[in-house]
């Protein structure tokens, strides 16, 4: 009958409107994604007492990437340092920073924390997630043993030798905790 609304027909209209809104929002989301900088890869390679090489690849969706800054922290130091990796500005970049560790001694076993900040010509920015890298003496094959806050690493001697050192270190740590509270 005329003039009466059909509940099934009304539901179809509402579903159609919801679908249309979802499609519009999806398109807006895609449009909003323009101008973003995307991290393709980043890695660190080290040659003990030679250098550490930080490598990064990134892409800009609408503008050339024009600035890359590497921020890094050595161990638990409260200071964050920065460097400017070498790269050619463009939509897709490969940036590299070589840290000469012959000039700046870094002890083995230290964790290097780092992240990048990138900027494109359209003033879009990307701050990458903070990552960690363990700087080790690669001249040796290391063995290690860990419990709680204690990690012992050694490269020469048997497992029995390492276990004896580990037990002595645990005893010393327990005594230090007892003495110092």
C-alpha positions as CSV (number, residue, x, y, z in Angstrom):
1,X,0.0,0.0,0.0
2,X,1.0,3.6,-0.8
3,X,2.3,5.9,2.0
4,X,3.5,3.1,4.3
5,X,7.2,2.4,4.7
6,X,8.5,-1.1,4.1
7,X,10.9,-2.0,6.9
8,X,13.0,-4.2,4.6
9,X,13.2,-1.5,2.0
10,X,14.3,1.1,4.7
11,X,17.0,-1.3,5.9
12,X,18.3,-1.7,2.3
13,X,18.4,2.1,1.9
14,X,20.3,2.5,5.2
15,X,22.7,-0.2,4.2
16,X,23.3,1.5,0.9
17,X,24.0,4.9,2.6
18,X,26.4,3.2,5.1
19,X,28.2,1.5,2.2
20,X,28.4,4.8,0.3
21,X,29.9,6.5,3.4
22,X,32.4,3.7,3.9
23,X,33.5,4.0,0.3
24,X,33.8,7.8,0.6
25,X,35.8,7.5,3.8
26,X,38.0,4.9,2.2
27,X,38.8,7.3,-0.7
28,X,39.4,10.2,1.8
29,X,41.7,7.8,3.7
30,X,43.7,7.1,0.5
31,X,43.8,10.8,-0.3
32,X,45.0,11.5,3.2
33,X,47.8,9.0,2.8
34,X,49.4,11.2,0.1
35,X,52.4,13.0,1.3
36,X,53.6,10.3,3.6
37,X,57.1,9.1,3.9
38,X,57.5,5.3,4.0
39,X,60.5,3.5,5.5
40,X,61.6,0.7,3.2
41,X,64.5,-0.7,5.3
42,X,67.2,0.2,7.7
43,X,70.2,-1.8,9.0
44,X,73.5,-1.4,10.8
45,X,76.6,-3.3,10.0
46,X,79.8,-3.1,12.1
47,X,83.5,-3.9,11.7
48,X,84.9,-3.9,15.2
49,X,87.4,-1.0,15.8
50,X,86.8,0.1,12.2
51,X,83.4,1.5,11.7
52,X,79.6,1.2,12.0
53,X,77.5,1.8,8.9
54,X,73.9,2.9,9.2
55,X,71.9,2.3,6.0
56,X,68.4,3.5,5.3
57,X,66.0,3.3,2.3
58,X,62.8,5.3,2.2
59,X,60.2,6.6,-0.2
60,X,58.2,9.8,-0.4
61,X,54.7,9.5,-1.9
62,X,54.3,13.0,-3.4
63,X,57.5,15.0,-2.6
64,X,61.3,14.4,-2.7
65,X,62.9,13.5,0.6
66,X,65.2,16.3,1.4
67,X,66.5,15.7,4.9
68,X,67.6,12.7,6.9
69,X,68.9,12.9,10.4
70,X,70.2,9.9,12.4
71,X,69.9,10.2,16.2
72,X,71.9,7.7,18.3
73,X,72.8,7.0,21.9
74,X,75.7,4.9,23.2
75,X,74.7,2.6,26.0
76,X,72.9,4.2,28.9
77,X,74.5,7.7,28.3
78,X,71.9,10.5,28.8
79,X,73.2,12.3,25.7
80,X,71.7,11.7,22.2
81,X,74.0,12.6,19.3
82,X,73.0,13.2,15.8
83,X,74.5,12.8,12.3
84,X,73.5,13.6,8.7
85,X,73.7,10.5,6.5
86,X,74.8,11.0,2.9
87,X,72.1,10.7,0.2
88,X,70.7,12.2,-3.0
89,X,67.3,13.9,-2.5
90,X,64.5,12.2,-4.4
91,X,61.3,10.3,-4.1
92,X,63.2,7.1,-3.3
93,X,66.4,7.5,-1.3
94,X,69.3,5.4,0.0
95,X,71.0,7.1,2.9
96,X,74.2,6.0,4.6
97,X,76.2,7.2,7.6
98,X,79.6,5.7,8.4
99,X,80.7,6.2,12.0
100,X,84.5,5.9,12.2
101,X,85.1,3.9,15.4
102,X,88.9,4.1,15.0
103,X,88.6,7.8,16.1
104,X,85.8,7.4,18.7
105,X,86.4,4.2,20.7
106,X,83.3,2.2,21.5
107,X,83.7,-0.7,23.9
108,X,82.4,-4.1,22.8
109,X,79.1,-5.2,24.3
110,X,77.6,-1.7,24.3
111,X,74.1,-1.3,22.9
112,X,73.6,1.5,20.4
113,X,70.1,2.9,20.3
114,X,69.1,4.9,17.2
115,X,66.2,6.3,15.1
116,X,65.9,8.5,12.1
117,X,63.9,11.6,11.3
118,X,63.1,12.3,7.6
119,X,61.5,15.3,6.0
120,X,60.3,15.9,2.4
121,X,59.9,19.0,0.3
122,X,56.2,19.2,1.3
123,X,57.2,19.4,5.0
124,X,55.9,15.9,5.8
125,X,58.0,14.1,8.4
126,X,58.6,10.6,9.5
127,X,60.2,9.7,12.9
128,X,61.2,6.0,12.8
129,X,60.8,3.6,15.7
130,X,63.7,3.5,18.1
131,X,65.9,0.4,17.4
132,X,68.9,-1.1,19.2
133,X,72.1,-2.6,17.9
134,X,74.6,-4.6,20.0
135,X,78.2,-3.6,19.2
136,X,80.4,-6.7,19.5
137,X,84.0,-7.6,18.9
138,X,83.5,-9.6,15.8
139,X,87.1,-10.9,15.8
140,X,86.0,-13.7,18.2
141,X,83.3,-16.3,18.5
142,X,81.7,-15.5,21.8
143,X,79.9,-17.7,24.3
144,X,77.7,-16.3,26.9
145,X,75.7,-17.2,30.0
146,X,73.0,-15.0,31.6
147,X,71.0,-14.9,34.8
148,X,69.0,-11.9,36.1
149,X,71.2,-8.8,35.8
150,X,74.4,-10.8,35.1
151,X,75.7,-11.7,31.7
152,X,79.2,-13.3,31.3
153,X,80.7,-13.4,27.8
154,X,84.0,-15.3,26.9
155,X,85.7,-16.4,23.8
156,X,88.5,-18.5,25.0
157,X,88.3,-21.6,27.2
158,X,85.9,-24.4,27.6
159,X,82.2,-24.3,28.7
160,X,83.5,-25.6,32.1
161,X,85.9,-22.6,32.3
162,X,82.9,-20.3,31.5
163,X,80.7,-21.9,34.1
164,X,83.4,-21.5,36.8
165,X,83.8,-17.8,35.9
166,X,80.0,-17.4,35.9
167,X,79.7,-19.0,39.4
168,X,82.5,-16.7,40.7
169,X,80.7,-13.7,39.2
170,X,77.4,-14.7,40.7
171,X,79.1,-15.0,44.1
172,X,80.8,-11.6,43.8
173,X,77.5,-10.0,42.7
174,X,75.6,-11.4,45.6
175,X,78.4,-10.1,48.0
176,X,78.2,-6.7,46.4
177,X,74.5,-6.6,46.8
178,X,74.7,-7.6,50.4
179,X,77.5,-5.1,51.1
180,X,75.9,-2.1,49.3
181,X,72.2,-2.9,49.8
